């Protein structure tokens, strides 16, 4: 592992040969059949109901397939400059907090993501934190490749400009975290993690208090649940991964 100064890259050497490449569970759409829009409800796909109450848990058992089954993690729209002549990019990537002070975040991109190539070429991006009202636009971005065209137009979201980095924003998102890449890590077989410092954060009134503390109970932020493929606010299901293309089978 080697670490440099500003704009440094972190690399690890592959210890063993990876197996066959495993692509994302999202099937990116090109010019194909029309989207099937699925609405959101408290009912599960089998006709049952999601209970808001506590569930009595039984004996522990192993799953037939291991998976990163972790309750809601941040649902984030990443925005960044496109290549010359191409539209700016919007992408949904796994996102996580690295550190609070100094403020640092990480995003994980697969080889199939156009965003990965752009992150390798660009040093700056914005993490746009959406609300439940943006669910359909969020899933449209998640289910479509940048090769489809301008994802701002496709999703109906509004393009803005960041205040401190060279990147676009999503104006509908109440929080913008403007980021600059400080390192990266190859994760075999197909992933690359980019670590960035948050150089500026802008918020809409009502999302934070006078001291800058996030008011989670005031704004319907939502998370992606790894293990069920569903999206939840603070306790209420608001959608699922693949809803805009009629899919309910995606868990990760």
BALUM-130834 format. One record per residue (C-alpha): residue in three letters; x, y, z. Coordinates in Angstrom, 3 decimals, padded with zeros to 6 digits, always signed. Last residue first. Layout:
BEGIN
<site><r>ALA</r><c1>X</c1><c2>Y</c2><c3>Z</c3></site>
...
This chain:
BEGIN
<site><r>UNK</r><c1>-028.268</c1><c2>-006.102</c2><c3>-003.331</c3></site>
<site><r>UNK</r><c1>-031.705</c1><c2>-007.715</c2><c3>-002.961</c3></site>
<site><r>UNK</r><c1>-033.122</c1><c2>-007.463</c2><c3>-006.483</c3></site>
<site><r>UNK</r><c1>-036.139</c1><c2>-009.691</c2><c3>-007.192</c3></site>
<site><r>UNK</r><c1>-038.892</c1><c2>-007.048</c2><c3>-007.239</c3></site>
<site><r>UNK</r><c1>-038.459</c1><c2>-005.828</c2><c3>-010.813</c3></site>
<site><r>UNK</r><c1>-040.982</c1><c2>-003.825</c2><c3>-012.837</c3></site>
<site><r>UNK</r><c1>-038.478</c1><c2>-001.516</c2><c3>-014.508</c3></site>
<site><r>UNK</r><c1>-039.252</c1><c2>+001.535</c2><c3>-012.379</c3></site>
<site><r>UNK</r><c1>-039.371</c1><c2>-000.519</c2><c3>-009.178</c3></site>
<site><r>UNK</r><c1>-035.853</c1><c2>-001.882</c2><c3>-009.683</c3></site>
<site><r>UNK</r><c1>-034.677</c1><c2>-001.389</c2><c3>-006.080</c3></site>
<site><r>UNK</r><c1>-037.702</c1><c2>-001.008</c2><c3>-003.847</c3></site>
<site><r>UNK</r><c1>-040.121</c1><c2>+001.658</c2><c3>-002.647</c3></site>
<site><r>UNK</r><c1>-041.234</c1><c2>+003.806</c2><c3>+000.291</c3></site>
<site><r>UNK</r><c1>-041.270</c1><c2>+001.376</c2><c3>+003.207</c3></site>
<site><r>UNK</r><c1>-041.859</c1><c2>+003.221</c2><c3>+006.457</c3></site>
<site><r>UNK</r><c1>-039.660</c1><c2>+002.870</c2><c3>+009.556</c3></site>
<site><r>UNK</r><c1>-037.505</c1><c2>+005.987</c2><c3>+009.365</c3></site>
<site><r>UNK</r><c1>-037.537</c1><c2>+006.080</c2><c3>+005.569</c3></site>
<site><r>UNK</r><c1>-037.219</c1><c2>+002.758</c2><c3>+003.821</c3></site>
<site><r>UNK</r><c1>-036.104</c1><c2>+001.435</c2><c3>+000.448</c3></site>
<site><r>UNK</r><c1>-036.268</c1><c2>-002.267</c2><c3>-000.362</c3></site>
<site><r>UNK</r><c1>-033.674</c1><c2>-004.556</c2><c3>-001.946</c3></site>
<site><r>UNK</r><c1>-034.247</c1><c2>-007.145</c2><c3>+000.806</c3></site>
<site><r>UNK</r><c1>-030.732</c1><c2>-007.981</c2><c3>+002.009</c3></site>
<site><r>UNK</r><c1>-029.060</c1><c2>-004.630</c2><c3>+001.484</c3></site>
<site><r>UNK</r><c1>-031.669</c1><c2>-002.066</c2><c3>+002.503</c3></site>
<site><r>UNK</r><c1>-031.348</c1><c2>+001.196</c2><c3>+000.601</c3></site>
<site><r>UNK</r><c1>-032.004</c1><c2>+004.248</c2><c3>+002.772</c3></site>
<site><r>UNK</r><c1>-034.491</c1><c2>+007.060</c2><c3>+002.878</c3></site>
<site><r>UNK</r><c1>-034.657</c1><c2>+010.735</c2><c3>+003.859</c3></site>
<site><r>UNK</r><c1>-038.165</c1><c2>+011.919</c2><c3>+004.647</c3></site>
<site><r>UNK</r><c1>-037.220</c1><c2>+015.265</c2><c3>+006.292</c3></site>
<site><r>UNK</r><c1>-038.289</c1><c2>+016.416</c2><c3>+009.756</c3></site>
<site><r>UNK</r><c1>-037.372</c1><c2>+013.348</c2><c3>+011.801</c3></site>
<site><r>UNK</r><c1>-033.793</c1><c2>+013.321</c2><c3>+010.480</c3></site>
<site><r>UNK</r><c1>-033.145</c1><c2>+016.890</c2><c3>+011.554</c3></site>
<site><r>UNK</r><c1>-029.392</c1><c2>+017.085</c2><c3>+010.821</c3></site>
<site><r>UNK</r><c1>-027.502</c1><c2>+019.302</c2><c3>+013.272</c3></site>
<site><r>UNK</r><c1>-026.193</c1><c2>+022.564</c2><c3>+011.758</c3></site>
<site><r>UNK</r><c1>-026.474</c1><c2>+024.590</c2><c3>+014.964</c3></site>
<site><r>UNK</r><c1>-029.557</c1><c2>+026.462</c2><c3>+013.783</c3></site>
<site><r>UNK</r><c1>-031.291</c1><c2>+023.161</c2><c3>+013.016</c3></site>
<site><r>UNK</r><c1>-030.883</c1><c2>+021.104</c2><c3>+009.853</c3></site>
<site><r>UNK</r><c1>-033.153</c1><c2>+020.003</c2><c3>+006.992</c3></site>
<site><r>UNK</r><c1>-035.566</c1><c2>+022.890</c2><c3>+007.554</c3></site>
<site><r>UNK</r><c1>-033.670</c1><c2>+025.379</c2><c3>+005.414</c3></site>
<site><r>UNK</r><c1>-031.993</c1><c2>+023.662</c2><c3>+002.493</c3></site>
<site><r>UNK</r><c1>-028.472</c1><c2>+022.354</c2><c3>+002.914</c3></site>
<site><r>UNK</r><c1>-024.990</c1><c2>+023.024</c2><c3>+001.545</c3></site>
<site><r>UNK</r><c1>-021.888</c1><c2>+021.034</c2><c3>+002.450</c3></site>
<site><r>UNK</r><c1>-018.354</c1><c2>+021.934</c2><c3>+001.379</c3></site>
<site><r>UNK</r><c1>-014.933</c1><c2>+020.251</c2><c3>+001.174</c3></site>
<site><r>UNK</r><c1>-016.087</c1><c2>+016.722</c2><c3>+001.949</c3></site>
<site><r>UNK</r><c1>-012.916</c1><c2>+014.663</c2><c3>+001.615</c3></site>
<site><r>UNK</r><c1>-012.981</c1><c2>+011.709</c2><c3>-000.721</c3></site>
<site><r>UNK</r><c1>-012.282</c1><c2>+007.981</c2><c3>-000.702</c3></site>
<site><r>UNK</r><c1>-012.918</c1><c2>+006.040</c2><c3>-003.913</c3></site>
<site><r>UNK</r><c1>-013.512</c1><c2>+002.308</c2><c3>-003.680</c3></site>
<site><r>UNK</r><c1>-013.009</c1><c2>+000.130</c2><c3>-006.756</c3></site>
<site><r>UNK</r><c1>-014.935</c1><c2>-003.048</c2><c3>-007.433</c3></site>
<site><r>UNK</r><c1>-014.639</c1><c2>-005.880</c2><c3>-009.951</c3></site>
<site><r>UNK</r><c1>-012.748</c1><c2>-008.894</c2><c3>-008.533</c3></site>
<site><r>UNK</r><c1>-011.034</c1><c2>-007.631</c2><c3>-006.533</c3></site>
<site><r>UNK</r><c1>-011.175</c1><c2>-004.393</c2><c3>-004.470</c3></site>
<site><r>UNK</r><c1>-008.968</c1><c2>-001.659</c2><c3>-005.939</c3></site>
<site><r>UNK</r><c1>-008.563</c1><c2>+001.214</c2><c3>-003.472</c3></site>
<site><r>UNK</r><c1>-008.698</c1><c2>+004.931</c2><c3>-004.131</c3></site>
<site><r>UNK</r><c1>-007.468</c1><c2>+008.100</c2><c3>-002.478</c3></site>
<site><r>UNK</r><c1>-008.000</c1><c2>+011.825</c2><c3>-001.921</c3></site>
<site><r>UNK</r><c1>-011.040</c1><c2>+012.477</c2><c3>-004.133</c3></site>
<site><r>UNK</r><c1>-012.711</c1><c2>+015.889</c2><c3>-003.667</c3></site>
<site><r>UNK</r><c1>-016.302</c1><c2>+016.104</c2><c3>-002.474</c3></site>
<site><r>UNK</r><c1>-019.226</c1><c2>+018.504</c2><c3>-002.345</c3></site>
<site><r>UNK</r><c1>-021.923</c1><c2>+017.156</c2><c3>-000.037</c3></site>
<site><r>UNK</r><c1>-025.278</c1><c2>+018.529</c2><c3>-001.232</c3></site>
<site><r>UNK</r><c1>-028.317</c1><c2>+018.187</c2><c3>+001.025</c3></site>
<site><r>UNK</r><c1>-031.987</c1><c2>+018.982</c2><c3>+000.290</c3></site>
<site><r>UNK</r><c1>-031.906</c1><c2>+017.151</c2><c3>-003.071</c3></site>
<site><r>UNK</r><c1>-034.198</c1><c2>+018.832</c2><c3>-005.624</c3></site>
<site><r>UNK</r><c1>-031.282</c1><c2>+020.844</c2><c3>-007.036</c3></site>
<site><r>UNK</r><c1>-029.293</c1><c2>+017.812</c2><c3>-008.132</c3></site>
<site><r>UNK</r><c1>-025.724</c1><c2>+019.110</c2><c3>-008.391</c3></site>
<site><r>UNK</r><c1>-023.110</c1><c2>+019.579</c2><c3>-011.114</c3></site>
<site><r>UNK</r><c1>-019.362</c1><c2>+019.316</c2><c3>-010.550</c3></site>
<site><r>UNK</r><c1>-016.275</c1><c2>+021.528</c2><c3>-010.462</c3></site>
<site><r>UNK</r><c1>-016.013</c1><c2>+021.927</c2><c3>-006.699</c3></site>
<site><r>UNK</r><c1>-016.747</c1><c2>+024.740</c2><c3>-004.237</c3></site>
<site><r>UNK</r><c1>-020.302</c1><c2>+026.013</c2><c3>-004.818</c3></site>
<site><r>UNK</r><c1>-021.695</c1><c2>+023.116</c2><c3>-006.826</c3></site>
<site><r>UNK</r><c1>-023.792</c1><c2>+023.936</c2><c3>-009.882</c3></site>
<site><r>UNK</r><c1>-027.386</c1><c2>+022.910</c2><c3>-010.577</c3></site>
<site><r>UNK</r><c1>-029.144</c1><c2>+020.363</c2><c3>-012.801</c3></site>
<site><r>UNK</r><c1>-032.826</c1><c2>+019.739</c2><c3>-012.157</c3></site>
<site><r>UNK</r><c1>-034.264</c1><c2>+016.221</c2><c3>-012.045</c3></site>
<site><r>UNK</r><c1>-036.692</c1><c2>+014.857</c2><c3>-014.633</c3></site>
<site><r>UNK</r><c1>-035.135</c1><c2>+011.394</c2><c3>-014.452</c3></site>
<site><r>UNK</r><c1>-034.439</c1><c2>+010.976</c2><c3>-018.181</c3></site>
<site><r>UNK</r><c1>-033.577</c1><c2>+014.638</c2><c3>-018.669</c3></site>
<site><r>UNK</r><c1>-031.065</c1><c2>+014.651</c2><c3>-015.816</c3></site>
<site><r>UNK</r><c1>-029.963</c1><c2>+011.208</c2><c3>-017.015</c3></site>
<site><r>UNK</r><c1>-028.769</c1><c2>+012.623</c2><c3>-020.331</c3></site>
<site><r>UNK</r><c1>-028.354</c1><c2>+009.645</c2><c3>-022.624</c3></site>
<site><r>UNK</r><c1>-028.794</c1><c2>+005.878</c2><c3>-022.474</c3></site>
<site><r>UNK</r><c1>-025.010</c1><c2>+005.415</c2><c3>-022.321</c3></site>
<site><r>UNK</r><c1>-025.136</c1><c2>+006.771</c2><c3>-018.762</c3></site>
<site><r>UNK</r><c1>-026.679</c1><c2>+003.435</c2><c3>-017.824</c3></site>
<site><r>UNK</r><c1>-030.205</c1><c2>+003.148</c2><c3>-016.510</c3></site>
<site><r>UNK</r><c1>-031.697</c1><c2>+001.315</c2><c3>-013.512</c3></site>
<site><r>UNK</r><c1>-030.158</c1><c2>+003.453</c2><c3>-010.755</c3></site>
<site><r>UNK</r><c1>-031.084</c1><c2>+006.738</c2><c3>-012.439</c3></site>
<site><r>UNK</r><c1>-034.688</c1><c2>+005.605</c2><c3>-012.877</c3></site>
<site><r>UNK</r><c1>-034.633</c1><c2>+004.377</c2><c3>-009.273</c3></site>
<site><r>UNK</r><c1>-033.715</c1><c2>+007.825</c2><c3>-007.964</c3></site>
<site><r>UNK</r><c1>-036.242</c1><c2>+009.587</c2><c3>-010.219</c3></site>
<site><r>UNK</r><c1>-039.004</c1><c2>+007.316</c2><c3>-008.906</c3></site>
<site><r>UNK</r><c1>-037.938</c1><c2>+007.816</c2><c3>-005.285</c3></site>
<site><r>UNK</r><c1>-037.582</c1><c2>+011.622</c2><c3>-005.403</c3></site>
<site><r>UNK</r><c1>-040.539</c1><c2>+012.164</c2><c3>-003.035</c3></site>
<site><r>UNK</r><c1>-038.767</c1><c2>+009.841</c2><c3>-000.603</c3></site>
<site><r>UNK</r><c1>-035.951</c1><c2>+012.369</c2><c3>-000.171</c3></site>
<site><r>UNK</r><c1>-032.573</c1><c2>+012.591</c2><c3>-001.897</c3></site>
<site><r>UNK</r><c1>-029.054</c1><c2>+013.235</c2><c3>-000.526</c3></site>
<site><r>UNK</r><c1>-026.875</c1><c2>+014.541</c2><c3>-003.375</c3></site>
<site><r>UNK</r><c1>-023.232</c1><c2>+013.468</c2><c3>-003.134</c3></site>
<site><r>UNK</r><c1>-021.218</c1><c2>+015.798</c2><c3>-005.355</c3></site>
<site><r>UNK</r><c1>-018.096</c1><c2>+015.039</c2><c3>-007.395</c3></site>
<site><r>UNK</r><c1>-014.448</c1><c2>+016.045</c2><c3>-007.779</c3></site>
<site><r>UNK</r><c1>-011.139</c1><c2>+014.544</c2><c3>-008.893</c3></site>
<site><r>UNK</r><c1>-012.140</c1><c2>+013.559</c2><c3>-012.401</c3></site>
<site><r>UNK</r><c1>-010.537</c1><c2>+010.884</c2><c3>-014.593</c3></site>
<site><r>UNK</r><c1>-010.729</c1><c2>+007.861</c2><c3>-012.296</c3></site>
<site><r>UNK</r><c1>-014.105</c1><c2>+009.083</c2><c3>-011.029</c3></site>
<site><r>UNK</r><c1>-015.238</c1><c2>+009.288</c2><c3>-014.662</c3></site>
<site><r>UNK</r><c1>-014.251</c1><c2>+005.692</c2><c3>-015.328</c3></site>
<site><r>UNK</r><c1>-016.045</c1><c2>+004.555</c2><c3>-012.200</c3></site>
<site><r>UNK</r><c1>-019.099</c1><c2>+006.682</c2><c3>-012.985</c3></site>
<site><r>UNK</r><c1>-019.568</c1><c2>+004.786</c2><c3>-016.264</c3></site>
<site><r>UNK</r><c1>-020.279</c1><c2>+001.818</c2><c3>-014.014</c3></site>
<site><r>UNK</r><c1>-019.704</c1><c2>-001.691</c2><c3>-015.379</c3></site>
<site><r>UNK</r><c1>-016.337</c1><c2>-002.043</c2><c3>-013.627</c3></site>
<site><r>UNK</r><c1>-018.054</c1><c2>-001.590</c2><c3>-010.277</c3></site>
<site><r>UNK</r><c1>-018.095</c1><c2>+001.558</c2><c3>-008.144</c3></site>
<site><r>UNK</r><c1>-017.872</c1><c2>+001.961</c2><c3>-004.354</c3></site>
<site><r>UNK</r><c1>-018.134</c1><c2>+005.386</c2><c3>-002.736</c3></site>
<site><r>UNK</r><c1>-016.334</c1><c2>+006.664</c2><c3>+000.364</c3></site>
<site><r>UNK</r><c1>-016.744</c1><c2>+009.657</c2><c3>+002.633</c3></site>
<site><r>UNK</r><c1>-014.491</c1><c2>+011.969</c2><c3>+004.637</c3></site>
<site><r>UNK</r><c1>-015.162</c1><c2>+014.869</c2><c3>+006.998</c3></site>
<site><r>UNK</r><c1>-012.011</c1><c2>+015.623</c2><c3>+009.033</c3></site>
<site><r>UNK</r><c1>-013.530</c1><c2>+015.051</c2><c3>+011.497</c3></site>
<site><r>UNK</r><c1>-016.427</c1><c2>+012.714</c2><c3>+010.791</c3></site>
<site><r>UNK</r><c1>-014.637</c1><c2>+009.847</c2><c3>+009.086</c3></site>
<site><r>UNK</r><c1>-015.201</c1><c2>+007.176</c2><c3>+006.440</c3></site>
<site><r>UNK</r><c1>-018.954</c1><c2>+007.591</c2><c3>+005.931</c3></site>
<site><r>UNK</r><c1>-020.490</c1><c2>+005.272</c2><c3>+003.337</c3></site>
<site><r>UNK</r><c1>-021.845</c1><c2>+005.169</c2><c3>-000.217</c3></site>
<site><r>UNK</r><c1>-022.887</c1><c2>+002.287</c2><c3>-002.462</c3></site>
<site><r>UNK</r><c1>-023.338</c1><c2>+003.905</c2><c3>-005.852</c3></site>
<site><r>UNK</r><c1>-026.320</c1><c2>+005.469</c2><c3>-007.655</c3></site>
<site><r>UNK</r><c1>-025.203</c1><c2>+007.543</c2><c3>-010.645</c3></site>
<site><r>UNK</r><c1>-025.814</c1><c2>+010.879</c2><c3>-012.332</c3></site>
<site><r>UNK</r><c1>-023.343</c1><c2>+011.876</c2><c3>-015.033</c3></site>
<site><r>UNK</r><c1>-023.063</c1><c2>+015.126</c2><c3>-016.971</c3></site>
<site><r>UNK</r><c1>-023.902</c1><c2>+014.808</c2><c3>-020.643</c3></site>
<site><r>UNK</r><c1>-021.147</c1><c2>+013.955</c2><c3>-023.136</c3></site>
<site><r>UNK</r><c1>-019.290</c1><c2>+016.363</c2><c3>-025.450</c3></site>
<site><r>UNK</r><c1>-016.233</c1><c2>+016.494</c2><c3>-023.224</c3></site>
<site><r>UNK</r><c1>-016.543</c1><c2>+013.739</c2><c3>-020.653</c3></site>
<site><r>UNK</r><c1>-019.225</c1><c2>+014.041</c2><c3>-018.030</c3></site>
<site><r>UNK</r><c1>-018.949</c1><c2>+016.178</c2><c3>-014.921</c3></site>
<site><r>UNK</r><c1>-020.159</c1><c2>+014.659</c2><c3>-011.691</c3></site>
<site><r>UNK</r><c1>-023.272</c1><c2>+013.761</c2><c3>-009.745</c3></site>
<site><r>UNK</r><c1>-023.669</c1><c2>+010.988</c2><c3>-007.175</c3></site>
<site><r>UNK</r><c1>-027.231</c1><c2>+010.278</c2><c3>-006.044</c3></site>
<site><r>UNK</r><c1>-027.283</c1><c2>+008.821</c2><c3>-002.517</c3></site>
<site><r>UNK</r><c1>-029.433</c1><c2>+006.308</c2><c3>-000.668</c3></site>
<site><r>UNK</r><c1>-027.489</c1><c2>+005.830</c2><c3>+002.554</c3></site>
<site><r>UNK</r><c1>-027.570</c1><c2>+002.398</c2><c3>+004.177</c3></site>
<site><r>UNK</r><c1>-030.786</c1><c2>+000.837</c2><c3>+005.417</c3></site>
<site><r>UNK</r><c1>-030.368</c1><c2>-002.515</c2><c3>+007.166</c3></site>
<site><r>UNK</r><c1>-027.276</c1><c2>-004.669</c2><c3>+006.425</c3></site>
<site><r>UNK</r><c1>-027.356</c1><c2>-008.059</c2><c3>+004.706</c3></site>
<site><r>UNK</r><c1>-023.977</c1><c2>-008.057</c2><c3>+002.950</c3></site>
<site><r>UNK</r><c1>-024.630</c1><c2>-011.519</c2><c3>+001.501</c3></site>
<site><r>UNK</r><c1>-023.903</c1><c2>-015.180</c2><c3>+002.115</c3></site>
<site><r>UNK</r><c1>-025.897</c1><c2>-017.694</c2><c3>+000.042</c3></site>
<site><r>UNK</r><c1>-027.730</c1><c2>-020.652</c2><c3>+001.587</c3></site>
<site><r>UNK</r><c1>-028.361</c1><c2>-018.579</c2><c3>+004.689</c3></site>
<site><r>UNK</r><c1>-027.118</c1><c2>-019.879</c2><c3>+008.036</c3></site>
<site><r>UNK</r><c1>-029.571</c1><c2>-020.332</c2><c3>+010.924</c3></site>
<site><r>UNK</r><c1>-030.091</c1><c2>-018.567</c2><c3>+014.264</c3></site>
<site><r>UNK</r><c1>-033.080</c1><c2>-019.764</c2><c3>+016.283</c3></site>
<site><r>UNK</r><c1>-036.187</c1><c2>-017.621</c2><c3>+016.541</c3></site>
<site><r>UNK</r><c1>-036.896</c1><c2>-013.909</c2><c3>+016.657</c3></site>
<site><r>UNK</r><c1>-040.130</c1><c2>-012.399</c2><c3>+017.931</c3></site>
<site><r>UNK</r><c1>-040.992</c1><c2>-009.514</c2><c3>+015.609</c3></site>
<site><r>UNK</r><c1>-041.473</c1><c2>-005.955</c2><c3>+016.829</c3></site>
<site><r>UNK</r><c1>-044.252</c1><c2>-003.871</c2><c3>+015.304</c3></site>
<site><r>UNK</r><c1>-044.415</c1><c2>-002.060</c2><c3>+011.969</c3></site>
<site><r>UNK</r><c1>-045.485</c1><c2>-005.231</c2><c3>+010.218</c3></site>
<site><r>UNK</r><c1>-044.985</c1><c2>-005.445</c2><c3>+006.488</c3></site>
<site><r>UNK</r><c1>-048.117</c1><c2>-006.905</c2><c3>+004.968</c3></site>
<site><r>UNK</r><c1>-048.544</c1><c2>-009.967</c2><c3>+002.787</c3></site>
<site><r>UNK</r><c1>-049.570</c1><c2>-010.029</c2><c3>-000.871</c3></site>
<site><r>UNK</r><c1>-046.564</c1><c2>-011.892</c2><c3>-002.179</c3></site>
<site><r>UNK</r><c1>-044.920</c1><c2>-008.703</c2><c3>-003.463</c3></site>
<site><r>UNK</r><c1>-045.060</c1><c2>-007.115</c2><c3>+000.024</c3></site>
<site><r>UNK</r><c1>-047.861</c1><c2>-004.747</c2><c3>+001.010</c3></site>
<site><r>UNK</r><c1>-046.964</c1><c2>-001.432</c2><c3>+002.639</c3></site>
<site><r>UNK</r><c1>-047.301</c1><c2>+000.347</c2><c3>-000.670</c3></site>
<site><r>UNK</r><c1>-045.193</c1><c2>+001.927</c2><c3>-003.366</c3></site>
<site><r>UNK</r><c1>-046.153</c1><c2>+002.058</c2><c3>-007.022</c3></site>
<site><r>UNK</r><c1>-044.503</c1><c2>+000.131</c2><c3>-009.787</c3></site>
<site><r>UNK</r><c1>-043.673</c1><c2>+001.898</c2><c3>-013.033</c3></site>
<site><r>UNK</r><c1>-043.152</c1><c2>-000.326</c2><c3>-016.039</c3></site>
<site><r>UNK</r><c1>-040.602</c1><c2>+001.278</c2><c3>-018.313</c3></site>
<site><r>UNK</r><c1>-041.178</c1><c2>+001.083</c2><c3>-022.042</c3></site>
<site><r>UNK</r><c1>-039.420</c1><c2>-001.613</c2><c3>-023.992</c3></site>
<site><r>UNK</r><c1>-035.878</c1><c2>-001.119</c2><c3>-025.266</c3></site>
<site><r>UNK</r><c1>-033.464</c1><c2>+001.536</c2><c3>-026.360</c3></site>
<site><r>UNK</r><c1>-030.843</c1><c2>+000.950</c2><c3>-023.697</c3></site>
<site><r>UNK</r><c1>-031.449</c1><c2>-000.383</c2><c3>-020.248</c3></site>
<site><r>UNK</r><c1>-028.889</c1><c2>-001.380</c2><c3>-017.643</c3></site>
<site><r>UNK</r><c1>-029.569</c1><c2>-004.715</c2><c3>-015.981</c3></site>
<site><r>UNK</r><c1>-028.787</c1><c2>-004.035</c2><c3>-012.327</c3></site>
<site><r>UNK</r><c1>-027.411</c1><c2>-006.993</c2><c3>-010.358</c3></site>
<site><r>UNK</r><c1>-023.930</c1><c2>-005.703</c2><c3>-011.095</c3></site>
<site><r>UNK</r><c1>-021.455</c1><c2>-007.911</c2><c3>-012.878</c3></site>
<site><r>UNK</r><c1>-019.445</c1><c2>-010.791</c2><c3>-011.476</c3></site>
<site><r>UNK</r><c1>-016.230</c1><c2>-011.407</c2><c3>-013.418</c3></site>
<site><r>UNK</r><c1>-015.131</c1><c2>-015.023</c2><c3>-013.445</c3></site>
<site><r>UNK</r><c1>-012.745</c1><c2>-015.846</c2><c3>-010.681</c3></site>
<site><r>UNK</r><c1>-010.106</c1><c2>-013.532</c2><c3>-009.315</c3></site>
<site><r>UNK</r><c1>-006.430</c1><c2>-014.557</c2><c3>-009.336</c3></site>
<site><r>UNK</r><c1>-004.947</c1><c2>-014.378</c2><c3>-005.897</c3></site>
<site><r>UNK</r><c1>-003.159</c1><c2>-011.792</c2><c3>-003.785</c3></site>
<site><r>UNK</r><c1>-004.104</c1><c2>-008.732</c2><c3>-005.839</c3></site>
<site><r>UNK</r><c1>-001.868</c1><c2>-005.844</c2><c3>-004.890</c3></site>
<site><r>UNK</r><c1>-003.407</c1><c2>-002.970</c2><c3>-002.980</c3></site>
<site><r>UNK</r><c1>-003.523</c1><c2>+000.631</c2><c3>-004.138</c3></site>
<site><r>UNK</r><c1>-004.023</c1><c2>+004.017</c2><c3>-002.514</c3></site>
<site><r>UNK</r><c1>-004.079</c1><c2>+007.073</c2><c3>-004.754</c3></site>
<site><r>UNK</r><c1>-003.018</c1><c2>+010.562</c2><c3>-003.759</c3></site>
<site><r>UNK</r><c1>-004.877</c1><c2>+013.716</c2><c3>-004.783</c3></site>
<site><r>UNK</r><c1>-003.045</c1><c2>+015.656</c2><c3>-002.092</c3></site>
<site><r>UNK</r><c1>+000.005</c1><c2>+013.762</c2><c3>-000.847</c3></site>
<site><r>UNK</r><c1>+000.941</c1><c2>+010.169</c2><c3>-001.460</c3></site>
<site><r>UNK</r><c1>-000.009</c1><c2>+006.843</c2><c3>+000.117</c3></site>
<site><r>UNK</r><c1>+001.317</c1><c2>+003.442</c2><c3>-000.919</c3></site>
<site><r>UNK</r><c1>+000.000</c1><c2>+000.000</c2><c3>+000.000</c3></site>
